[in-house]
Amino acid sequence: MSKIDPPTNDTSLKHPSAPLPSSRSDDGNENGNGNGNSEPDSQNPEGPSPSRQKSAKMKAKLTKARNDLHTEKQLKQRLYKGLVKLASELKDARTECNELIQQREDEDKNWYDGGMWRGPELLPGIRAVARQRMETGQKSVPDKRGKDAVSLSDLFFDLVIVTAFTRVGVAIKDRGGLDGASLAYFCIFWLIWGKEASFSTRFDTTDLSSQVETLLTCFAVLFGSLSSTATFESGNATRMMVVAAFVALLHFCLHLRVWFWFREVSPQSEMICVKNYASYIMAFTAVEFLIWMVGIFVLGETSSWRGYLFLVAILLSFRLPRTFLPNDFHAACSKRGVLFILLLGFILQSIVLVASPFFGYQMPSSEQYCFLGLVCFLLFCIKLLYVDDSFTIAPSDHALLVSRAAAFFFQLGQLSLLLSTTILGAGLNLLTQSYLAATSALPDNAKLLVCGGFAGVITSIGFIKSMHLRRVPLNPVHRQLFYAAYITQVLVLVAVVYATISLSRNRFIGSTVMNELQMLGVLCSLAMFLLVVSFLDEAVELNIYGDGDAREFRVHPFGLWTCIKPGNPEPPLVSDKQRLCHLSPMLKDCNANLFDSQISLPLYGSTKCVSGDEEERVRFVKFSDDVFENSKLDVVV
């Protein structure tokens, strides 16, 4: 019998169906495809141990669990962000509904609700704007008021102010020009109107206390207008000081009542701005009152320092725009427009009153009808040139909201417009009187006042329009068309002003032999030409965009004055990996600039140049957390 050898460690003697050992990598995983079914390894003939197999399974489970947790975390983060946005939108919607309900209640309530002598109350929407400005720092305006922005009491007060303006115009007509006293008296009346408009666009003025204050101011302005035709060295100038001091004291007491009513508000409340605003107005009106008192009791009627005292007091009467408490933007614009239209109406009425005695004994001729028609046409063209800014441009692009410097110059432009219109009215009165009296030669004073007043009116209107921000398209071709339209308007305005001044100085062609009717015809032609050119940018917009909303394309800010540019006026650039962080309250490191509060587009975009193509492309990014990487979103502008 042969001897049977014992089994050896040779793997070649194993059964073919026996499990093959697998080699391990340095990190403990099997070599090969990594799923535990690798090829056999000669270094581990007995196969993987149970502990290693269990360890590998645990690591696979841990990896899978880690991936599941990461995916679940991302889903929860997105869900949380969505809930935060939804909560913020619901909060805004609830706040907006409450404001609309409150506005509806304010519109429906009677004027005596809450008491006839109730305390001061903010207008609907002012408190919400103050809260938003305190929380976000963004400038905004309240929605348009349901009731009329100009009440009947405001309209009556405007009539009294225009009456005072026309009285200053009488002094200008009598003296044949504008002097320092007439300018100072006009500024005093305009600043009194500004004080009343500033209060009535912030607080409710339907209670009896506000009505009594308005009535007392009307008395003061009316009595002061009777003394507005004298010089500084007279008793009438002292009466004007008394009028200005009385109105300053009246507004000091008015805002003292506001301060007393809101004295216990919390510093963290949005109503603290009301208290600060009242303190600010009280300080300036108190200093103004003391200066007028010095002029009344210290300086005599023959003092040469009276003119300087008027200058200092008038400068202290100016208020910095947008200080502490916002006002009703739309109501303020309506008040300015109503005051200007009333002034034009009073000028037309005064011209008819001058002409009425000449038509008492004979019927007017065709030339006289033509003369009065040209006067009415000239005033109507001026009315068309004066555009209500609250409807033509966005409130955020208005000079009052762009910067304080622009707002200050805008107020000066309004003062210059009213003063120039008053001078024009005084000149038209002289012109009417000389024409109907059949004067052989055209008076130089009438020609100078009419031409100078007309030049001042159109220059003031152009200056006011230039203080606003304008929007031009991103498309370079369309942008050049708008630039050409604006440059053409400026050049035509300068040419018309130069022609008018040349006409007043007898440097215009044939001006020396020109009568009243011919001069009015020339001024009407210049006004008509300027009016047609002023519609040039609107014509370009209609030609390019038709009935579409041009605000979706006119997004690039453009202004002639550097003082109104809000820092970086370029649109915010959104890259492929950036998000609109100002839309989510969780993302605080946002670099959104003032442009975010000025643009109302449904999309933001980042511009880039495409090689080989001169057209400008914009990549639009939707208002969401997802950024589309697809290059097909590039849209040719």
C-alpha positions as CSV (number, residue, x, y, z in Angstrom):
1,M,0.0,0.0,0.0
2,S,1.3,3.4,-0.8
3,K,1.5,6.0,1.8
4,I,-1.0,8.9,1.6
5,D,0.7,12.3,1.8
6,P,-0.9,14.9,4.1
7,P,-2.6,18.0,2.5
8,T,-0.3,20.9,1.6
9,N,-0.8,24.6,1.4
10,D,-0.7,24.6,-2.4
11,T,-3.7,26.4,-3.7
12,S,-3.7,24.4,-6.9
13,L,-5.0,21.3,-5.0
14,K,-8.1,23.2,-3.8
15,H,-11.5,22.4,-5.3
16,P,-12.3,24.7,-8.2
17,S,-15.5,25.7,-6.6
18,A,-13.9,26.9,-3.4
19,P,-14.1,30.5,-2.6
20,L,-11.1,32.5,-3.7
21,P,-9.4,35.0,-1.3
22,S,-9.3,38.6,-2.3
23,S,-6.5,41.1,-1.7
24,R,-7.1,44.2,0.4
25,S,-6.0,47.7,-0.5
26,D,-4.2,49.9,1.9
27,D,-7.5,51.6,3.1
28,G,-9.1,48.2,3.9
29,N,-11.3,47.9,0.7
30,E,-11.1,45.1,-1.7
31,N,-9.1,45.6,-4.9
32,G,-10.8,45.2,-8.3
33,N,-14.2,46.7,-8.8
34,G,-14.6,47.7,-5.1
35,N,-17.8,45.7,-4.4
36,G,-16.3,42.7,-2.6
37,N,-16.1,40.4,-5.6
38,S,-12.4,40.9,-6.5
39,E,-10.0,38.3,-7.9
40,P,-8.1,35.9,-5.6
41,D,-4.9,36.9,-3.9
42,S,-2.1,34.4,-3.2
43,Q,-1.1,36.2,0.0
44,N,-4.4,35.4,1.8
45,P,-5.3,31.8,0.9
46,E,-8.0,31.4,3.5
47,G,-10.2,34.3,2.3
48,P,-11.4,37.5,4.2
49,S,-12.1,37.1,7.8
50,P,-15.7,37.7,9.1
51,S,-14.5,40.8,11.1
52,R,-13.2,42.4,7.9
53,Q,-16.3,41.6,6.0
54,K,-18.4,43.1,8.7
55,S,-16.2,46.2,8.8
56,A,-16.5,46.7,5.1
57,K,-20.3,46.4,5.3
58,M,-20.4,48.9,8.2
59,K,-18.3,51.4,6.2
60,A,-20.5,51.0,3.2
61,K,-23.6,51.7,5.4
62,L,-21.9,54.6,7.0
63,T,-21.0,56.1,3.6
64,K,-24.5,55.7,2.4
65,A,-25.9,57.2,5.6
66,R,-23.6,60.1,5.3
67,N,-24.7,60.8,1.8
68,D,-28.3,60.5,2.8
69,L,-27.8,62.9,5.6
70,H,-26.1,65.4,3.4
71,T,-28.9,65.2,0.8
72,E,-31.5,65.5,3.6
73,K,-29.6,68.5,5.0
74,Q,-29.6,70.2,1.6
75,L,-33.3,69.6,1.2
76,K,-34.0,70.9,4.7
77,Q,-31.9,74.0,4.0
78,R,-33.8,74.7,0.8
79,L,-37.1,74.0,2.6
80,Y,-36.1,76.4,5.4
81,K,-35.1,79.1,2.9
82,G,-38.4,78.7,1.2
83,L,-40.3,78.9,4.4
84,V,-38.4,82.0,5.4
85,K,-39.2,83.7,2.1
86,L,-42.8,82.5,2.4
87,A,-43.1,83.9,5.9
88,S,-41.5,87.2,4.8
89,E,-43.9,87.5,1.9
90,L,-46.9,86.6,4.1
91,K,-45.7,89.3,6.6
92,D,-45.4,91.9,3.8
93,A,-48.8,90.9,2.4
94,R,-50.4,91.2,5.9
95,T,-48.7,94.6,6.5
96,E,-49.9,95.7,3.0
97,C,-53.5,94.5,3.8
98,N,-53.5,96.2,7.1
99,E,-52.3,99.5,5.5
100,L,-55.0,99.2,2.8
101,I,-57.6,98.6,5.5
102,Q,-56.4,101.5,7.5
103,Q,-56.3,103.7,4.4
104,R,-59.9,102.7,3.5
105,E,-61.0,103.5,7.1
106,D,-59.3,106.9,6.9
107,E,-61.0,107.6,3.6
108,D,-64.4,106.7,5.0
109,K,-64.2,108.4,8.3
110,N,-65.6,111.8,9.0
111,W,-63.4,114.8,9.7
112,Y,-64.6,115.0,13.3
113,D,-63.9,111.3,14.1
114,G,-61.5,111.3,17.1
115,G,-62.5,114.7,18.2
116,M,-62.7,118.2,16.6
117,W,-59.6,119.3,18.4
118,R,-57.7,116.0,18.3
119,G,-54.0,115.6,18.4
120,P,-51.7,115.5,15.4
121,E,-51.9,112.4,13.2
122,L,-49.7,111.3,10.4
123,L,-51.2,110.9,6.9
124,P,-51.9,107.3,5.7
125,G,-48.8,105.7,4.4
126,I,-46.3,108.0,6.1
127,R,-45.8,105.8,9.1
128,A,-45.3,102.7,6.9
129,V,-42.6,104.6,4.9
130,A,-40.9,105.8,8.0
131,R,-40.8,102.2,9.3
132,Q,-39.4,100.9,6.1
133,R,-36.8,103.6,6.0
134,M,-35.8,102.9,9.6
135,E,-35.5,99.1,9.0
136,T,-33.9,98.9,5.6
137,G,-32.6,102.5,5.0
138,Q,-34.2,102.5,1.5
139,K,-36.0,105.6,0.2
140,S,-39.5,105.0,-0.9
141,V,-42.7,107.0,-1.2
142,P,-46.2,106.2,0.0
143,D,-48.9,105.1,-2.3
144,K,-51.2,107.7,-3.9
145,R,-53.8,109.0,-1.6
146,G,-57.4,107.9,-2.2
147,K,-58.7,111.4,-1.4
148,D,-57.7,114.5,-3.2
149,A,-54.1,115.5,-2.5
150,V,-55.1,119.1,-2.5
151,S,-58.0,119.8,-0.2
152,L,-60.3,122.8,-0.4
153,S,-58.6,124.5,2.5
154,D,-55.2,124.0,0.7
155,L,-56.7,125.4,-2.5
156,F,-58.0,128.5,-0.7
157,F,-54.6,129.0,0.9
158,D,-53.0,128.7,-2.6
159,L,-55.3,131.4,-3.8
160,V,-54.1,133.7,-1.0
161,I,-50.5,133.0,-1.8
162,V,-51.0,133.7,-5.5
163,T,-52.7,136.9,-4.6
164,A,-49.6,137.9,-2.7
165,F,-47.4,136.9,-5.7
166,T,-49.5,139.2,-8.0
167,R,-49.0,142.0,-5.6
168,V,-45.3,141.6,-5.9
169,G,-45.8,141.6,-9.7
170,V,-47.5,145.0,-9.4
171,A,-44.4,146.4,-7.6
172,I,-42.2,144.9,-10.4
173,K,-44.4,146.5,-13.0
174,D,-44.4,149.9,-11.3
175,R,-40.6,149.9,-10.9
176,G,-39.9,148.5,-14.4
177,G,-37.8,145.6,-13.0
178,L,-36.9,143.3,-10.2
179,D,-35.2,144.9,-7.1
180,G,-34.0,143.4,-3.8
181,A,-37.1,144.3,-1.9
182,S,-39.5,142.6,-4.3
183,L,-37.3,139.5,-4.4
184,A,-37.2,139.3,-0.6
185,Y,-41.0,139.7,-0.3
186,F,-41.6,137.1,-2.9
187,C,-39.3,134.7,-1.1
188,I,-41.1,135.3,2.2
189,F,-44.5,134.4,0.6
190,W,-43.0,131.4,-1.1
191,L,-41.4,130.1,2.1
192,I,-44.7,130.6,4.0
193,W,-46.4,128.4,1.4
194,G,-43.5,125.9,1.8
195,K,-44.1,125.7,5.6
196,E,-47.8,125.0,5.1
197,A,-47.2,122.5,2.4
198,S,-44.5,120.7,4.4
199,F,-46.9,120.3,7.3
200,S,-50.0,119.3,5.3
201,T,-48.1,116.6,3.4
202,R,-47.1,114.9,6.6
203,F,-49.9,115.4,9.1
204,D,-53.7,115.3,8.9
205,T,-55.0,118.9,8.7
206,T,-58.8,118.2,8.8
207,D,-59.2,119.0,12.5
208,L,-60.3,122.4,13.7
209,S,-56.9,123.3,15.2
210,S,-55.2,122.9,11.8
211,Q,-58.0,124.8,10.1
212,V,-57.6,127.7,12.6
213,E,-53.8,127.8,12.0
214,T,-54.4,127.9,8.2
215,L,-56.9,130.7,8.6
216,L,-54.4,132.8,10.7
217,T,-51.7,132.2,8.1
218,C,-54.1,133.4,5.4
219,F,-54.7,136.6,7.4
220,A,-51.0,137.2,7.8
221,V,-50.2,136.7,4.1
222,L,-53.2,138.8,3.0
223,F,-52.2,141.7,5.3
224,G,-48.6,141.4,4.2
225,S,-49.4,141.5,0.5
226,L,-50.7,145.0,1.1
227,S,-47.2,146.1,2.2
228,S,-45.3,144.2,-0.5
229,T,-44.8,147.2,-2.8
230,A,-42.5,149.2,-0.6
231,T,-38.7,149.3,-0.2
232,F,-36.7,148.2,2.8
233,E,-36.4,151.7,4.2
234,S,-40.1,152.1,5.1
235,G,-42.7,151.0,7.6
236,N,-44.1,148.5,5.2
237,A,-40.9,146.5,5.4
238,T,-41.4,146.4,9.2
239,R,-44.9,145.0,8.6
240,M,-43.5,142.3,6.4
241,M,-41.1,141.4,9.2
242,V,-44.1,141.1,11.6
243,V,-45.8,138.8,9.1
244,A,-42.8,136.6,8.8
245,A,-42.2,136.5,12.5
246,F,-45.9,135.7,13.2
247,V,-45.9,132.8,10.8
248,A,-42.6,131.4,12.3
249,L,-44.0,131.6,15.8
250,L,-47.2,129.9,14.6
251,H,-45.3,127.0,13.2
252,F,-43.1,126.8,16.3
253,C,-46.3,126.3,18.4
254,L,-47.7,123.9,15.8
255,H,-44.6,121.6,16.0
256,L,-44.3,122.1,19.7
257,R,-47.8,120.5,19.9
258,V,-46.5,117.6,17.7
259,W,-43.4,117.2,19.9
260,F,-45.5,117.1,23.0
261,W,-47.9,114.5,21.6
262,F,-45.0,112.2,20.6
263,R,-42.7,112.9,23.5
264,E,-42.9,109.5,25.1
265,V,-42.3,107.3,22.0
266,S,-39.6,104.7,22.2
267,P,-36.2,105.4,20.5
268,Q,-36.6,102.0,18.7
269,S,-40.0,103.0,17.3
270,E,-40.5,104.4,13.9
271,M,-42.4,107.2,15.4
272,I,-39.2,108.6,16.9
273,C,-38.6,110.3,13.5
274,V,-41.8,112.4,14.2
275,K,-40.4,113.7,17.4
276,N,-37.0,114.4,15.8
277,Y,-38.6,116.2,12.9
278,A,-40.7,118.4,15.3
279,S,-37.5,119.3,17.3
280,Y,-35.7,120.2,14.1
281,I,-38.5,122.5,12.9
282,M,-38.8,124.1,16.3
283,A,-35.1,124.9,16.5
284,F,-35.1,126.6,13.1
285,T,-38.3,128.5,13.5
286,A,-37.2,129.8,16.9
287,V,-34.0,131.2,15.4
288,E,-35.9,132.7,12.5
289,F,-38.4,134.3,14.9
290,L,-35.5,135.9,17.0
291,I,-33.9,137.3,13.9
292,W,-37.2,138.9,12.8
293,M,-37.6,140.3,16.3
294,V,-34.1,141.9,16.0
295,G,-35.2,143.6,12.8
296,I,-38.4,144.8,14.2
297,F,-37.2,146.3,17.5
298,V,-33.5,146.9,17.0
299,L,-33.0,148.1,13.4
300,G,-34.8,151.3,12.5
301,E,-36.5,152.1,9.3
302,T,-33.5,154.0,8.0
303,S,-31.0,151.3,8.8
304,S,-28.9,150.1,5.9
305,W,-28.6,146.6,7.6
306,R,-32.2,145.7,6.9
307,G,-31.4,144.1,3.6
308,Y,-28.8,141.8,5.2
309,L,-31.3,140.9,7.9
310,F,-33.8,139.9,5.3
311,L,-31.2,137.8,3.6
312,V,-30.1,135.9,6.7
313,A,-33.7,135.3,7.8
314,I,-34.7,134.0,4.4
315,L,-31.7,131.6,4.3
316,L,-32.6,130.2,7.7
317,S,-36.1,129.6,6.5
318,F,-34.9,127.0,3.9
319,R,-35.2,123.4,5.1
320,L,-33.1,120.5,4.1
321,P,-35.2,118.1,2.0
322,R,-36.0,114.6,3.4
323,T,-35.0,115.4,7.0
324,F,-36.1,112.8,9.6
325,L,-39.7,112.4,8.4
326,P,-40.8,111.6,4.8
327,N,-43.7,113.4,3.3
328,D,-46.4,112.5,0.9
329,F,-44.5,112.7,-2.4
330,H,-47.5,112.7,-4.8
331,A,-49.4,115.2,-2.7
332,A,-46.3,117.6,-2.7
333,C,-46.0,117.3,-6.5
334,S,-49.7,118.0,-6.9
335,K,-49.5,121.1,-4.6
336,R,-46.6,122.5,-6.7
337,G,-48.5,122.0,-9.9
338,V,-51.7,123.6,-8.5
339,L,-49.8,126.6,-7.3
340,F,-48.2,127.1,-10.7
341,I,-51.5,126.7,-12.6
342,L,-53.2,129.2,-10.3
343,L,-50.5,131.7,-10.9
344,L,-51.0,131.4,-14.7
345,G,-54.7,131.8,-14.2
346,F,-54.2,135.0,-12.1
347,I,-51.9,136.4,-14.8
348,L,-54.5,135.8,-17.5
349,Q,-57.2,137.4,-15.3
350,S,-55.1,140.5,-14.6
351,I,-54.5,140.9,-18.4
352,V,-58.3,140.7,-19.0
353,L,-58.8,143.3,-16.2
354,V,-56.3,145.6,-17.8
355,A,-58.0,145.3,-21.2
356,S,-61.6,145.6,-19.9
357,P,-61.7,149.4,-19.6
358,F,-60.7,149.8,-23.2
359,F,-63.6,147.5,-24.3
360,G,-66.2,149.4,-22.3
361,Y,-67.1,151.9,-25.1
362,Q,-66.3,150.0,-28.3
363,M,-66.2,146.4,-29.5
364,P,-62.7,144.9,-29.8
365,S,-61.2,144.6,-33.3
366,S,-59.9,141.5,-34.9
367,E,-56.3,142.4,-34.1
368,Q,-57.2,142.9,-30.4
369,Y,-58.9,139.5,-30.4
370,C,-55.7,138.1,-31.9
371,F,-53.6,139.8,-29.3
372,L,-55.5,138.3,-26.4
373,G,-55.5,134.9,-28.2
374,L,-51.7,135.0,-28.5
375,V,-51.4,135.8,-24.8
376,C,-53.6,132.8,-23.9
377,F,-51.7,130.6,-26.4
378,L,-48.3,131.6,-24.8
379,L,-49.5,130.8,-21.3
380,F,-50.9,127.5,-22.5
381,C,-47.6,126.5,-24.1
382,I,-45.9,127.3,-20.8
383,K,-48.4,125.1,-19.1
384,L,-47.6,122.2,-21.5
385,L,-43.9,122.7,-21.0
386,Y,-44.4,122.3,-17.2
387,V,-44.8,118.6,-16.7
388,D,-46.0,116.9,-13.5
389,D,-43.0,115.0,-12.4
390,S,-44.9,112.5,-10.3
391,F,-46.3,110.9,-13.4
392,T,-43.5,111.2,-16.0
393,I,-40.7,109.5,-14.1
394,A,-40.4,107.0,-11.3
395,P,-40.4,108.4,-7.8
396,S,-37.0,106.9,-7.1
397,D,-35.6,108.9,-10.0
398,H,-37.1,112.2,-8.8
399,A,-34.7,114.9,-7.7
400,L,-36.3,115.0,-4.3
401,L,-35.4,111.4,-3.6
402,V,-32.1,111.0,-5.5
403,S,-30.0,113.2,-3.2
404,R,-30.3,116.2,-1.0
405,A,-28.2,118.4,-3.2
406,A,-30.5,117.6,-6.2
407,A,-33.6,118.3,-4.0
408,F,-32.2,121.6,-2.9
409,F,-31.5,122.8,-6.4
410,F,-34.9,121.4,-7.4
411,Q,-36.5,123.7,-4.8
412,L,-34.5,126.7,-6.1
413,G,-35.7,125.8,-9.6
414,Q,-39.3,125.9,-8.4
415,L,-38.7,129.3,-6.8
416,S,-37.1,130.6,-10.0
417,L,-40.0,129.3,-12.0
418,L,-42.7,131.1,-9.9
419,L,-40.7,134.3,-9.8
420,S,-40.1,134.3,-13.6
421,T,-43.7,133.6,-14.2
422,T,-44.7,136.6,-12.0
423,I,-42.2,138.8,-13.9
424,L,-43.7,137.6,-17.2
425,G,-47.2,138.5,-16.0
426,A,-46.1,142.0,-15.0
427,G,-44.6,142.5,-18.4
428,L,-47.7,141.2,-20.2
429,N,-49.8,143.7,-18.2
430,L,-47.6,146.5,-19.4
431,L,-47.6,145.1,-23.0
432,T,-51.4,144.9,-23.0
433,Q,-51.8,148.4,-21.7
434,S,-49.4,149.9,-24.2
435,Y,-51.0,148.0,-27.1
436,L,-54.6,148.9,-26.3
437,A,-53.6,152.5,-25.6
438,A,-52.2,152.6,-29.1
439,T,-48.8,153.8,-27.9
440,S,-46.6,154.8,-30.8
441,A,-43.5,152.9,-29.6
442,L,-43.1,149.7,-27.7
443,P,-42.0,150.5,-24.1
444,D,-38.6,149.2,-23.2
445,N,-39.7,148.1,-19.8
446,A,-42.5,146.0,-21.2
447,K,-40.2,144.3,-23.7
448,L,-37.6,143.6,-21.1
449,L,-40.0,142.2,-18.6
450,V,-41.8,140.0,-21.1
451,C,-38.7,138.6,-22.8
452,G,-36.8,138.3,-19.6
453,G,-39.7,136.6,-17.8
454,F,-40.2,134.2,-20.7
455,A,-36.5,133.3,-20.8
456,G,-36.5,132.8,-17.1
457,V,-39.6,130.5,-17.3
458,I,-38.3,128.2,-20.0
459,T,-34.8,128.1,-18.4
460,S,-36.3,127.2,-15.0
461,I,-38.4,124.4,-16.5
462,G,-35.4,123.0,-18.3
463,F,-33.3,123.2,-15.2
464,I,-36.0,121.4,-13.1
465,K,-36.2,118.6,-15.7
466,S,-32.4,118.2,-15.8
467,M,-32.3,117.5,-12.0
468,H,-34.0,114.2,-12.4
469,L,-32.4,110.9,-13.3
470,R,-33.2,109.7,-16.8
471,R,-33.1,106.1,-18.0
472,V,-31.5,105.0,-21.3
473,P,-31.5,101.5,-22.8
474,L,-28.5,99.1,-22.6
475,N,-28.6,98.7,-26.3
476,P,-25.9,101.0,-27.6
477,V,-27.8,102.0,-30.8
478,H,-31.0,102.8,-28.8
479,R,-28.9,104.6,-26.2
480,Q,-27.4,106.9,-28.8
481,L,-30.8,107.8,-30.1
482,F,-31.9,108.9,-26.6
483,Y,-28.6,110.8,-26.1
484,A,-29.2,112.6,-29.4
485,A,-32.7,113.5,-28.3
486,Y,-31.5,115.0,-25.0
487,I,-28.7,116.9,-26.6
488,T,-31.0,118.3,-29.2
489,Q,-33.4,119.5,-26.5
490,V,-30.6,121.2,-24.6
491,L,-29.3,122.9,-27.7
492,V,-32.8,124.1,-28.7
493,L,-33.4,125.4,-25.2
494,V,-30.2,127.4,-25.2
495,A,-31.0,128.8,-28.7
496,V,-34.5,129.9,-27.7
497,V,-33.2,131.6,-24.5
498,Y,-30.5,133.4,-26.6
499,A,-33.1,134.5,-29.1
500,T,-35.4,135.8,-26.4
501,I,-32.6,137.8,-24.7
502,S,-31.5,139.2,-28.1
503,L,-35.1,140.3,-28.7
504,S,-35.2,142.1,-25.4
505,R,-32.0,143.9,-26.1
506,N,-33.0,144.9,-29.7
507,R,-30.4,142.5,-31.2
508,F,-33.0,140.3,-32.8
509,I,-33.7,140.7,-36.5
510,G,-36.2,143.5,-36.9
511,S,-36.8,143.9,-33.2
512,T,-36.4,147.7,-33.3
513,V,-39.5,148.1,-35.5
514,M,-41.5,145.3,-33.9
515,N,-44.8,146.1,-32.3
516,E,-46.6,144.3,-29.4
517,L,-48.5,141.9,-31.6
518,Q,-45.5,140.9,-33.7
519,M,-43.4,140.4,-30.6
520,L,-46.1,138.2,-29.1
521,G,-46.2,136.2,-32.3
522,V,-42.4,135.6,-32.2
523,L,-42.6,134.4,-28.6
524,C,-45.5,132.1,-29.4
525,S,-43.5,130.6,-32.3
526,L,-40.5,130.0,-30.1
527,A,-42.6,128.5,-27.4
528,M,-44.3,126.2,-29.9
529,F,-41.0,125.1,-31.4
530,L,-39.6,124.4,-28.0
531,L,-42.7,122.4,-27.1
532,V,-42.4,120.2,-30.1
533,V,-38.8,119.5,-29.4
534,S,-39.6,118.7,-25.8
535,F,-41.6,115.7,-27.0
536,L,-38.6,114.3,-28.8
537,D,-37.5,111.7,-26.2
538,E,-41.1,110.4,-26.0
539,A,-41.3,110.1,-29.8
540,V,-38.0,108.1,-29.8
541,E,-39.5,105.8,-27.1
542,L,-42.7,105.2,-29.0
543,N,-40.7,104.6,-32.2
544,I,-38.5,102.0,-30.6
545,Y,-40.8,100.2,-28.2
546,G,-44.3,101.0,-29.5
547,D,-47.0,100.1,-26.9
548,G,-44.6,98.0,-24.8
549,D,-43.4,99.0,-21.4
550,A,-40.2,100.9,-22.1
551,R,-39.1,100.8,-18.4
552,E,-38.1,97.2,-19.0
553,F,-35.4,98.4,-21.4
554,R,-34.6,101.9,-20.2
555,V,-32.6,100.8,-17.1
556,H,-29.3,102.6,-17.3
557,P,-29.3,105.9,-15.2
558,F,-28.2,109.1,-16.9
559,G,-28.0,112.6,-15.5
560,L,-26.4,115.9,-16.4
561,W,-25.6,116.9,-12.9
562,T,-23.0,114.9,-10.9
563,C,-24.7,115.9,-7.6
564,I,-27.7,113.7,-8.3
565,K,-25.8,110.5,-9.2
566,P,-26.5,108.0,-6.4
567,G,-22.9,106.7,-5.9
568,N,-22.4,103.9,-8.4
569,P,-25.2,104.3,-10.9
570,E,-24.4,101.1,-12.9
571,P,-26.8,98.2,-12.7
572,P,-25.8,95.3,-10.3
573,L,-23.9,92.6,-12.1
574,V,-25.1,89.0,-11.4
575,S,-22.5,86.3,-12.2
576,D,-23.3,82.6,-12.7
577,K,-22.6,81.7,-9.1
578,Q,-24.0,84.8,-7.4
579,R,-27.5,85.0,-6.0
580,L,-29.8,87.9,-5.4
581,C,-29.1,88.2,-1.8
582,H,-31.3,91.2,-1.2
583,L,-34.3,88.9,-1.8
584,S,-33.5,86.6,1.1
585,P,-33.4,87.8,4.7
586,M,-30.8,85.0,5.6
587,L,-28.1,86.4,3.4
588,K,-26.8,89.5,5.0
589,D,-23.6,90.1,3.1
590,C,-25.3,91.8,0.2
591,N,-23.7,94.5,-1.9
592,A,-26.9,95.8,-3.4
593,N,-26.7,99.5,-4.1
594,L,-29.3,102.2,-4.7
595,F,-30.0,100.8,-8.1
596,D,-31.9,97.9,-6.4
597,S,-34.4,100.4,-5.1
598,Q,-34.7,102.3,-8.4
599,I,-35.2,99.5,-10.9
600,S,-38.5,97.6,-11.1
601,L,-37.7,95.0,-13.7
602,P,-38.7,91.3,-13.4
603,L,-35.2,90.3,-14.2
604,Y,-31.6,91.4,-13.5
605,G,-28.8,90.8,-15.9
606,S,-25.1,90.9,-16.3
607,T,-23.7,92.3,-19.5
608,K,-21.0,90.6,-21.5
609,C,-19.6,91.1,-25.0
610,V,-19.8,88.2,-27.5
611,S,-16.7,87.7,-29.7
612,G,-17.4,88.3,-33.3
613,D,-20.6,90.1,-32.7
614,E,-21.0,93.8,-32.0
615,E,-24.4,93.3,-30.4
616,E,-24.7,93.4,-26.7
617,R,-26.0,90.3,-24.9
618,V,-27.4,90.1,-21.4
619,R,-27.6,86.9,-19.3
620,F,-30.8,87.1,-17.3
621,V,-31.1,85.5,-13.9
622,K,-34.6,84.8,-12.5
623,F,-35.7,85.8,-9.0
624,S,-34.9,82.4,-7.4
625,D,-32.2,80.5,-5.7
626,D,-31.5,78.4,-8.8
627,V,-29.1,79.9,-11.3
628,F,-29.5,78.5,-14.8
629,E,-26.2,77.5,-16.4
630,N,-27.7,77.0,-19.8
631,S,-26.1,79.4,-22.2
632,K,-29.3,79.5,-24.2
633,L,-30.6,82.1,-21.8
634,D,-28.4,84.7,-23.5
635,V,-30.9,87.1,-25.1
636,V,-29.8,89.7,-27.6
637,V,-30.8,93.1,-26.5
